[in-house]
């Protein structure tokens, strides 16, 4: 998530009560593992993606078959000194 200013060792503050997540950086459970990605909805294609903010990784399409759950929305990022 380098493109979002999130680096290894950073501390993320996550709000689990926020319900509107379109375009937000979220913490999600994807196939049983936690991940941090931007939640993107393509209305024209009726598709939803988890998009990394790092060019080394590719977006992951969320389908009805995907084991996926939003855990919370990242509200703050604390950089480690």
N, C-alpha and C positions, 0 to 999 in steps of 0.2 A: 504494500500500500504506500510505497514511496511517493507516488504522485499525489497522495492525499496528505502527505507530511507525517505519515505513521511509519516508524522505524523499529527494528528489533530492539527490545528492551524498554520501549515506551510503555507507559501505563495509560490504559483507556478507561474513561468514566462512561459507563453504559446505563442508560435509562430504559428500564424494562416496561415502563408505563406508556411510552409514546407509541401511538397506533399508526400514525401516518408515516410511512417509510419510503415512499417513492423518492428516489434520488439521494437518499441518505446513506451514510456508511453504517453498516449494521454488523452485529455479531450474530452469526447463524450457526445452527447445527446442520451440517450437510453430510449425509451418509455416516452419521454417528460421530463426526468430528467437528470441533469448533473452527470457524473461519471468520475472517473479517473481510468484507467486500462491500461494494456499493450496490444497492438494490435498484435495478433499472427495469422499467416497464416500457416495452415498445408497443404502443397502442395500435399503430398501423398494422403490425404483424400479429397482434394479440399474443405476444410472447413476453416472458419474464426472465431476467438474467441476473446473476451475481457477477459483477464486473470488478476485476482487480484493477488497482491503480498502479500497476507495474507492467511495463511492456513485455516482460519475460513470461507473463502468464496470459491465458486466454479466458474470455467470459464463459460462464457455465450456465446453460439454459436450465431453468426450473420447469419441469414438466409434472403432470399429475403422478407419474411414477417415481419422481425424485423423493428421497427421504430427506425432507427439508423442513426446518422450523426456525422462525425468527426468534432469537433469544433476547435481543435488545438493540437500541439505537445508540451509536457512539455520540456522545455530546461534548466530550472534552478529551484532549490528548496531552499527556504530560511527558515531555522528553526526559530521558535519563541523562544525567550529566556525566 
